[in-house]
């Protein structure tokens, strides 16, 4: 059944990360795609992947870069060449991918491959339009690093123009289209396709997910980004799932030097392609099999409660280390550790039997440590002010859980509670007493009467907190 939209964002050479993802997922992904959209270097990766000749094209690209030591070389002008070598190499790589049956395979793709280009404002000379469009795109990224879909280009008069790559009849025509969608002088030339002068499609939208959603068959959209965004930007938003690299992509956008870290970028993509699914599946199975760790017995419900909610919490974590307070069976700590391998995650659990279970399942996660102890004691000793984020699920009523978690977060950090219905006035009173800011309650989409409570650590916790074991439950602060 084809019901998936696939969007490949732009990103220059960072798009090799996308190529590694697509190679790893293969036909499991392509068999579901109803429509694809792409822009700039994302369009090049779409062509390389769907032509079936991604590997030989990459080898061709490697050969053409041999001996290049500078991305911008003034001496090239003295030889009558462009200051940057990118344009001819980029174009030749696309054409090479479409040899030996590659074009025929691309044209036989059973879904549209929408490639986005930008039409510059007619009243502007192309040189002025180029600097205006690319400058506006760069400036908007700096102004608002959380924005996935730029708007300034459209406000300045740039317009979208979209083509289906399958309609191209020769390798050169496909190359013209991809180069036009990637037109970023001085690295690549001004684009010209079917009589139109065009610039990089990213000026209008560097993540063109809306294009595939015009297709009625598309029920959900997978968006492959090429750089990490601030916490909470990527992830699930409505029917879109934005996937970002788990770490900074090693290569720069237009690094064509022979020594550019291409293989390191591909390796990051291969690593992320696994998405830690086997580990999470083993953990989920263990959680259901071990008595007393969760009241949930149905596997689908377990995934919903212990995995999906935890991943929603992970999107709110900006920095580590992280402590999962009252970890029990390992949720939300283990899912967070899986999707944030850059952060250390401590699983804090008071019951020895559960600690033994956590030690066994955490061995697959090198960034996880089990701490066997009470939250009240850890918050007075080694753990006090020791974490960028403290998280908890089903630990205690939210006022008690907040009293235990806030002392563990350092000033500037935050607490994230997975909770049911909450009394905001009660939580506000507890937060004020223990050093927290005003709580924010975020409903969990698809989780009836469940929410995420986020409390930033605004000030040091007074010395009398946390109170001795049991008091937070017996005598809540509010």
Backbone torsions as a table, in degrees:
resi	resn	phi	psi	omega
1	UNK	NA	126.7	179.8
2	UNK	-98.8	106.5	-178.5
3	UNK	-139.8	10.5	-174.4
4	UNK	-108.2	134.1	168.7
5	UNK	-94.1	141.2	178.8
6	UNK	-125.0	127.5	-179.9
7	UNK	-123.4	128.4	176.3
8	UNK	-109.2	112.8	179.2
9	UNK	-70.4	161.8	173.3
10	UNK	-77.2	173.5	-179.9
11	UNK	161.5	16.2	-179.9
12	UNK	58.6	-140.2	-178.0
13	UNK	-64.7	-17.1	176.0
14	UNK	-61.3	-17.7	-179.4
15	UNK	-70.0	-11.9	171.5
16	UNK	-59.8	-27.0	173.8
17	UNK	-58.5	-43.2	178.2
18	UNK	-63.7	-39.7	-178.9
19	UNK	-60.4	-40.6	179.1
20	UNK	-65.0	-39.2	176.5
21	UNK	-60.6	-48.1	-176.7
22	UNK	-66.1	-37.1	177.6
23	UNK	-64.8	-37.2	-178.6
24	UNK	-72.2	-38.9	-176.0
25	UNK	-82.9	-31.9	172.5
26	UNK	52.7	-139.3	-172.3
27	UNK	-65.7	-23.6	177.0
28	UNK	-57.2	-35.3	178.2
29	UNK	-85.2	-51.6	-173.5
30	UNK	-60.1	-30.6	-178.6
31	UNK	-69.4	-15.2	179.4
32	UNK	-98.6	-13.2	-170.9
33	UNK	-74.5	129.4	174.9
34	UNK	-100.2	-26.1	179.1
35	UNK	-161.3	145.4	177.8
36	UNK	-124.3	145.4	173.7
37	UNK	-131.5	148.0	-175.3
38	UNK	-156.5	163.3	-178.2
39	UNK	-152.2	145.5	174.0
40	UNK	55.1	-132.0	-178.2
41	UNK	-65.3	-23.2	172.8
42	UNK	-61.3	-32.8	176.5
43	UNK	-67.9	-38.4	177.2
44	UNK	-62.5	-42.1	179.9
45	UNK	-66.2	-37.8	176.8
46	UNK	-60.2	-45.0	-179.7
47	UNK	-65.1	-45.7	179.6
48	UNK	-60.3	-41.4	-176.3
49	UNK	-72.2	-45.5	-174.2
50	UNK	-80.6	-14.1	173.6
51	UNK	-79.4	-14.4	-177.2
52	UNK	76.1	11.1	-175.8
53	UNK	-126.3	37.2	-179.9
54	UNK	-63.8	-43.2	-176.8
55	UNK	-66.2	-50.3	178.4
56	UNK	-64.4	-32.0	177.9
57	UNK	-66.1	-38.4	178.8
58	UNK	-66.7	-38.8	176.7
59	UNK	-64.3	-39.6	176.9
60	UNK	-61.2	-44.6	179.2
61	UNK	-61.2	-43.1	178.3
62	UNK	-59.5	-43.5	-178.9
63	UNK	-63.9	-39.7	-179.3
64	UNK	-69.2	-22.2	-179.1
65	UNK	-88.4	-6.9	-175.4
66	UNK	-59.5	128.4	179.0
67	UNK	90.4	-7.1	179.5
68	UNK	-80.7	124.0	-179.0
69	UNK	-113.7	-13.6	-179.2
70	UNK	-134.3	142.5	176.7
71	UNK	-81.3	-30.2	174.1
72	UNK	-126.4	119.6	-173.5
73	UNK	-131.8	108.3	-177.4
74	UNK	-61.3	-30.8	-178.0
75	UNK	-62.8	-21.7	177.5
76	UNK	-64.5	-32.1	178.6
77	UNK	-63.5	-35.5	-179.9
78	UNK	-67.2	-22.3	179.0
79	UNK	-95.3	7.6	179.3
80	UNK	78.1	19.0	-179.2
81	UNK	-106.9	166.1	174.7
82	UNK	-67.3	151.8	-177.3
83	UNK	-64.7	-24.9	179.2
84	UNK	-117.7	142.0	-177.4
85	UNK	-86.5	0.3	-165.9
86	UNK	-65.1	-44.8	-172.3
87	UNK	-54.7	-56.7	-179.1
88	UNK	-62.5	-37.7	179.8
89	UNK	-66.4	-44.7	-179.0
90	UNK	-60.1	-48.8	-178.2
91	UNK	-64.1	-44.3	-178.7
92	UNK	-62.2	-35.3	179.9
93	UNK	-66.2	-41.3	178.1
94	UNK	-63.7	-46.4	-179.6
95	UNK	-61.7	-41.3	-179.4
96	UNK	-61.9	-38.2	180.0
97	UNK	-63.1	-22.9	-173.9
98	UNK	-99.9	9.9	173.7
99	UNK	-84.4	170.4	171.8
100	UNK	50.8	45.0	176.3
101	UNK	91.9	-4.1	-178.6
102	UNK	-64.1	-41.6	178.7
103	UNK	-63.1	-44.4	-178.8
104	UNK	-62.5	-40.1	179.1
105	UNK	-67.4	-39.2	177.7
106	UNK	-62.1	-45.9	-177.5
107	UNK	-68.4	-22.3	179.1
108	UNK	-87.4	0.3	179.4
109	UNK	-55.0	131.2	-173.6
110	UNK	-83.8	25.0	175.9
111	UNK	-154.6	156.0	-179.8
112	UNK	-67.4	146.2	177.2
113	UNK	-117.9	87.5	-173.9
114	UNK	-78.4	123.9	179.8
115	UNK	-112.0	125.3	-175.3
116	UNK	-96.4	131.3	173.0
117	UNK	-124.8	165.1	178.0
118	UNK	-114.3	132.1	173.2
119	UNK	-92.1	120.3	179.7
120	UNK	-71.8	157.6	176.6
121	UNK	-58.0	133.4	-174.1
122	UNK	-62.3	-32.6	-173.4
123	UNK	-75.9	-7.2	-175.5
124	UNK	-104.2	138.3	169.8
125	UNK	-59.5	149.7	-173.0
126	UNK	-62.4	-33.9	178.8
127	UNK	-64.1	-44.0	179.4
128	UNK	-65.7	-44.1	-179.7
129	UNK	-61.3	-38.7	180.0
130	UNK	-60.7	-52.8	-178.5
131	UNK	-66.4	-35.3	178.3
132	UNK	-65.5	-48.3	-176.8
133	UNK	-66.5	-49.4	-178.4
134	UNK	-69.4	-34.7	176.8
135	UNK	-66.2	-41.5	178.7
136	UNK	-63.0	-40.4	179.2
137	UNK	-62.7	-46.4	-180.0
138	UNK	-65.5	-40.9	-179.1
139	UNK	-65.3	-40.2	-179.7
140	UNK	-65.3	-36.8	176.9
141	UNK	-62.6	-38.2	180.0
142	UNK	-72.8	-40.8	179.1
143	UNK	-62.1	-45.0	-173.3
144	UNK	-135.8	82.7	-177.4
145	UNK	-66.0	-11.4	179.6
146	UNK	-87.8	-6.8	-174.6
147	UNK	-83.3	120.4	178.9
148	UNK	-82.2	-35.6	-172.5
149	UNK	-116.9	103.7	-178.0
150	UNK	-63.1	150.1	-178.1
151	UNK	-122.8	-21.0	-171.6
152	UNK	-64.2	-36.8	-179.7
153	UNK	-57.8	-46.4	178.9
154	UNK	-63.8	-37.5	179.3
155	UNK	-66.1	-26.5	179.6
156	UNK	-88.0	-1.3	174.9
157	UNK	106.6	2.7	174.9
158	UNK	-75.5	140.3	-176.2
159	UNK	-123.2	149.2	179.4
160	UNK	-76.7	143.5	168.7
161	UNK	-138.5	127.0	-170.7
162	UNK	-121.5	137.8	177.9
163	UNK	-130.8	148.8	172.6
164	UNK	-90.5	118.3	-176.8
165	UNK	-59.6	-23.3	-179.3
166	UNK	-67.3	-19.1	-178.8
167	UNK	-79.4	-10.5	178.5
168	UNK	-73.6	139.0	-172.4
169	UNK	-106.2	-9.7	179.1
170	UNK	-137.0	158.3	175.0
171	UNK	-57.3	-38.4	-179.4
172	UNK	-65.3	-35.0	179.9
173	UNK	-69.2	-40.3	175.4
174	UNK	-61.9	-43.8	179.5
175	UNK	-61.4	-41.3	176.7
176	UNK	-57.4	-42.9	-178.0
177	UNK	-66.2	-47.0	-177.6
178	UNK	-66.3	-41.3	178.5
179	UNK	-64.6	-38.3	177.8
180	UNK	-63.5	-42.8	179.2
181	UNK	-66.5	-20.3	-176.6
182	UNK	-109.3	15.6	-170.9
183	UNK	-69.1	105.4	180.0
184	UNK	-135.6	72.3	178.2
185	UNK	-54.6	142.0	11.8
186	UNK	-90.3	0.2	-175.6
187	UNK	-71.9	-48.7	175.5
188	UNK	-122.8	151.7	-173.8
189	UNK	-72.8	166.8	172.8
190	UNK	-58.1	134.2	-175.8
191	UNK	-80.1	144.2	173.9
192	UNK	-139.7	120.4	-177.1
193	UNK	-143.8	123.1	178.8
194	UNK	50.0	46.5	175.2
195	UNK	82.5	-0.4	-179.1
196	UNK	-104.6	140.7	170.0
197	UNK	-90.6	124.6	-169.7
198	UNK	-133.3	156.1	175.1
199	UNK	-125.6	174.7	-178.1
200	UNK	-48.3	128.5	-180.0
201	UNK	-65.0	-20.3	179.0
202	UNK	-63.6	-19.0	176.0
203	UNK	-60.2	-35.9	177.9
204	UNK	-86.6	-43.8	177.7
205	UNK	-166.0	111.4	-179.3
206	UNK	-80.5	-3.8	177.6
207	UNK	-135.3	74.1	-166.7
208	UNK	-80.6	58.0	-178.6
209	UNK	-65.9	-29.3	-177.0
210	UNK	-62.0	-24.7	-177.9
211	UNK	-63.6	-43.5	-177.5
212	UNK	-73.4	-25.5	-176.0
213	UNK	-78.3	-1.5	170.8
214	UNK	-76.0	-15.9	178.7
215	UNK	-84.4	121.5	-175.2
216	UNK	-62.6	-22.1	-179.2
217	UNK	-73.7	-21.7	-174.9
218	UNK	-76.0	116.7	179.1
219	UNK	-100.7	-25.5	177.7
220	UNK	-151.4	156.6	-173.7
221	UNK	-128.6	129.8	174.2
222	UNK	-99.8	123.9	-177.9
223	UNK	-114.9	121.8	179.9
224	UNK	-101.2	109.2	179.1
225	UNK	-86.7	168.9	-177.0
226	UNK	-121.9	6.6	175.6
227	UNK	-152.2	152.6	175.4
228	UNK	-69.9	146.2	176.6
229	UNK	-113.2	167.1	174.5
230	UNK	-57.6	156.5	-176.2
231	UNK	-54.3	136.6	176.1
232	UNK	90.8	-10.0	-178.8
233	UNK	-78.4	-50.9	177.2
234	UNK	-78.6	-176.5	-177.7
235	UNK	101.2	-161.0	-174.4
236	UNK	-89.5	125.5	177.1
237	UNK	-134.2	103.7	-175.5
238	UNK	62.1	-127.6	-179.6
239	UNK	-93.7	9.6	177.1
240	UNK	-104.4	141.6	171.6
241	UNK	-119.4	112.1	178.5
242	UNK	-93.6	119.0	177.9
243	UNK	-106.2	126.2	-179.6
244	UNK	-114.7	158.3	174.0
245	UNK	-59.7	144.1	-178.8
246	UNK	-75.5	-12.4	179.2
247	UNK	-149.0	170.6	177.8
248	UNK	-59.7	131.4	-179.8
249	UNK	-70.3	129.2	-172.3
250	UNK	-61.5	-35.0	-173.4
251	UNK	-89.6	150.8	174.3
252	UNK	-87.5	162.2	-171.5
253	UNK	-56.1	-46.1	-173.9
254	UNK	-122.6	44.6	177.4
255	UNK	-90.5	102.2	-179.4
256	UNK	-105.4	12.3	177.5
257	UNK	-64.2	153.9	178.8
258	UNK	-59.0	-32.2	-176.0
259	UNK	-90.9	8.7	-179.9
260	UNK	-57.0	138.9	-174.6
261	UNK	-77.1	65.6	-178.7
262	UNK	-69.3	-48.1	-176.2
263	UNK	-62.9	-37.2	177.6
264	UNK	-63.8	-36.6	178.0
265	UNK	-67.7	-43.3	177.1
266	UNK	-62.5	-38.3	-178.7
267	UNK	-66.1	-37.5	175.6
268	UNK	-61.4	-42.5	178.3
269	UNK	-63.4	-42.2	179.3
270	UNK	-62.8	-41.6	-179.9
271	UNK	-64.5	-46.1	-179.3
272	UNK	-69.0	-26.7	-177.7
273	UNK	-59.3	-33.3	178.7
274	UNK	-64.5	-29.0	178.3
275	UNK	52.8	22.0	174.8
276	UNK	60.0	19.9	-177.8
277	UNK	-59.7	-47.0	-179.3
278	UNK	-59.0	-41.0	179.3
279	UNK	-63.4	-44.9	-178.6
280	UNK	-66.0	-37.4	178.8
281	UNK	-65.0	-43.7	178.6
282	UNK	-63.0	-41.1	179.0
283	UNK	-63.0	-43.7	-178.7
284	UNK	-64.0	-42.0	177.8
285	UNK	-63.2	-42.4	179.3
286	UNK	-63.6	-39.8	-178.8
287	UNK	-62.4	-40.5	-179.8
288	UNK	-73.4	-32.2	-174.8
289	UNK	-77.4	-28.3	-174.6
290	UNK	-87.3	118.7	-179.4
291	UNK	-63.0	143.4	171.9
292	UNK	86.9	-2.4	-178.3
293	UNK	-91.4	-28.3	178.4
294	UNK	-151.8	145.3	177.4
295	UNK	-80.1	-12.2	-178.4
296	UNK	-81.0	130.7	-180.0
297	UNK	-113.5	-26.5	-179.9
298	UNK	-77.2	132.7	-174.2
299	UNK	-65.5	-41.7	179.8
300	UNK	-63.6	-41.3	178.7
301	UNK	-67.2	-37.6	178.5
302	UNK	-61.3	-42.8	178.3
303	UNK	-60.8	-40.4	-178.2
304	UNK	-65.5	-47.6	-173.8
305	UNK	-77.7	-46.4	-170.1
306	UNK	-94.6	-19.9	-177.4
307	UNK	-109.2	-56.2	-175.4
308	UNK	-62.8	-43.6	179.9
309	UNK	-65.3	-38.7	179.3
310	UNK	-64.0	-40.1	179.6
311	UNK	-67.8	-31.9	174.4
312	UNK	-64.5	-39.6	176.9
313	UNK	-65.2	-36.6	-178.1
314	UNK	-60.1	-31.5	-179.1
315	UNK	-67.0	-17.9	-177.8
316	UNK	-94.3	-1.8	-177.4
317	UNK	-92.2	121.5	-176.6
318	UNK	-96.3	-34.0	-176.8
319	UNK	-150.8	161.1	-179.3
320	UNK	-114.1	-169.7	-4.5
321	UNK	-67.9	169.7	-177.7
322	UNK	-117.1	142.3	172.5
323	UNK	-121.5	127.9	174.0
324	UNK	-95.2	107.7	-171.6
325	UNK	-87.2	124.7	-175.3
326	UNK	67.2	53.2	-167.1
327	UNK	-64.0	-31.4	177.7
328	UNK	61.9	-108.6	178.9
329	UNK	-89.1	0.7	176.6
330	UNK	108.9	8.5	178.4
331	UNK	-111.7	132.2	12.0
332	UNK	-93.5	4.1	-170.2
333	UNK	-61.0	-45.7	-175.6
334	UNK	-69.0	-44.8	174.6
335	UNK	-59.1	-36.9	178.1
336	UNK	-64.8	-43.2	178.4
337	UNK	-61.6	-33.8	-178.5
338	UNK	-67.5	-43.5	-176.5
339	UNK	-90.7	-9.9	176.5
340	UNK	-126.0	67.3	-178.1
341	UNK	-65.1	-11.8	178.3
342	UNK	-78.8	-8.9	-176.6
343	UNK	-113.1	140.4	169.7
344	UNK	-76.9	137.7	179.1
345	UNK	-124.4	120.9	175.6
346	UNK	-96.6	129.3	175.0
347	UNK	-98.3	105.7	-177.0
348	UNK	-95.0	117.2	-175.3
349	UNK	-142.5	135.7	-175.4
350	UNK	-87.6	-28.0	-174.7
351	UNK	-88.7	126.7	-175.3
352	UNK	-59.6	-40.9	-178.5
353	UNK	-60.6	-41.6	178.7
354	UNK	-70.5	-33.0	176.9
355	UNK	-62.6	-38.7	178.2
356	UNK	-61.7	-44.2	177.2
357	UNK	-61.2	-45.7	-178.6
358	UNK	-62.9	-38.4	177.7
359	UNK	-60.5	-38.4	-177.6
360	UNK	-71.0	-43.5	-176.1
361	UNK	-80.6	-21.2	-176.2
362	UNK	-81.5	-7.9	-177.9
363	UNK	-64.0	-23.1	178.4
364	UNK	-79.3	-5.2	-175.3
365	UNK	-121.2	100.8	-175.6
366	UNK	-64.3	-17.2	-179.3
367	UNK	-96.0	11.8	-178.4
368	UNK	-108.4	138.8	174.9
369	UNK	-131.1	136.5	178.1
370	UNK	-96.2	128.2	177.2
371	UNK	-116.8	111.8	-178.0
372	UNK	-91.8	108.4	-178.1
373	UNK	175.6	172.9	-179.7
374	UNK	-87.2	148.7	179.7
375	UNK	-62.6	-38.6	-178.5
376	UNK	-62.7	-38.5	-178.6
377	UNK	-76.4	-43.0	179.8
378	UNK	-63.0	-34.5	-180.0
379	UNK	-74.3	-13.6	176.5
380	UNK	-100.4	-16.7	-173.2
381	UNK	-115.9	-120.7	-171.2
382	UNK	-62.9	-28.7	-174.5
383	UNK	-86.0	-9.3	-174.2
384	UNK	-62.9	129.1	-179.4
385	UNK	55.7	26.7	-172.0
386	UNK	-100.0	0.1	-171.3
387	UNK	-131.6	146.1	172.3
388	UNK	-75.8	-25.0	178.3
389	UNK	-151.0	138.7	171.8
390	UNK	-117.9	129.2	-177.4
391	UNK	-125.3	153.9	178.7
392	UNK	-158.1	146.1	176.4
393	UNK	-134.6	130.4	176.4
394	UNK	52.8	33.2	-177.0
395	UNK	-79.3	-45.3	-175.1
396	UNK	-172.9	174.0	171.1
397	UNK	-53.1	142.8	-173.4
398	UNK	-50.1	-39.5	178.1
399	UNK	-60.1	-41.5	178.8
400	UNK	-68.7	-43.5	-179.9
401	UNK	-60.7	-39.0	-179.8
402	UNK	-67.5	-38.8	177.8
403	UNK	-62.4	-35.4	179.5
404	UNK	-77.2	-34.2	-172.9
405	UNK	-83.7	-38.4	-174.5
406	UNK	-59.5	-39.8	178.6
407	UNK	-61.9	-23.1	-178.8
408	UNK	-79.5	-26.7	-179.6
409	UNK	-82.0	139.0	177.1
410	UNK	-80.6	157.1	175.4
411	UNK	-54.0	130.7	-173.9
412	UNK	95.5	-15.7	175.8
413	UNK	-83.9	-164.8	-178.0
414	UNK	-153.0	161.1	173.4
415	UNK	-112.5	135.7	175.2
416	UNK	-125.0	115.5	178.7
417	UNK	-107.2	132.4	170.9
418	UNK	-91.9	109.7	-168.5
419	UNK	-131.7	168.1	171.6
420	UNK	-89.4	-138.4	177.1
421	UNK	-68.8	140.1	-175.8
422	UNK	-127.0	152.3	173.3
423	UNK	-99.1	104.6	-173.3
424	UNK	-64.0	-34.1	179.2
425	UNK	-64.4	-42.0	177.6
426	UNK	-62.0	-48.3	-178.6
427	UNK	-62.9	-37.8	179.0
428	UNK	-62.2	-40.5	179.8
429	UNK	-66.1	-41.9	178.8
430	UNK	-66.1	-44.4	-179.6
431	UNK	-59.0	-44.5	-179.1
432	UNK	-62.6	-36.2	-177.7
433	UNK	-73.5	-30.6	-169.8
434	UNK	-107.5	5.2	174.9
435	UNK	104.3	13.5	-177.7
436	UNK	-98.3	160.5	173.6
437	UNK	-84.9	-175.5	179.1
438	UNK	-63.4	126.7	180.0
439	UNK	-65.4	147.6	174.1
440	UNK	-117.6	129.2	-178.7
441	UNK	-106.4	121.9	-177.8
442	UNK	-115.9	110.7	178.7
443	UNK	-60.9	143.6	178.0
444	UNK	-92.8	115.2	179.8
445	UNK	-61.0	127.3	179.0
446	UNK	87.2	-3.4	179.5
447	UNK	-112.9	104.5	-176.3
448	UNK	-64.9	127.1	177.6
449	UNK	55.8	32.7	174.7
450	UNK	-125.9	150.4	-175.7
451	UNK	-151.4	167.4	170.7
452	UNK	-106.4	130.0	176.2
453	UNK	-106.5	121.6	-178.0
454	UNK	-115.1	125.2	179.4
455	UNK	-130.4	118.4	176.7
456	UNK	-79.1	147.7	177.0
457	UNK	-85.8	106.9	-173.0
458	UNK	-91.8	-25.0	-174.9
459	UNK	-153.0	160.3	176.6
460	UNK	-58.1	143.5	177.7
461	UNK	-72.4	131.9	176.3
462	UNK	-54.9	149.6	-172.7
463	UNK	-60.0	-24.4	-175.6
464	UNK	-78.9	-5.4	177.7
465	UNK	-109.0	148.5	-5.5
466	UNK	-72.7	150.9	177.9
467	UNK	-71.2	170.1	-175.6
468	UNK	-61.6	157.7	-174.9
469	UNK	-50.7	132.5	175.6
470	UNK	97.0	-24.9	-174.0
471	UNK	-69.2	-35.1	-177.7
472	UNK	-61.7	-34.8	177.3
473	UNK	-77.5	-45.9	-174.0
474	UNK	-72.3	-39.9	-176.6
475	UNK	-130.0	72.5	-178.6
476	UNK	-59.5	148.2	-178.3
477	UNK	-65.5	-23.4	179.5
478	UNK	-150.4	NA	NA
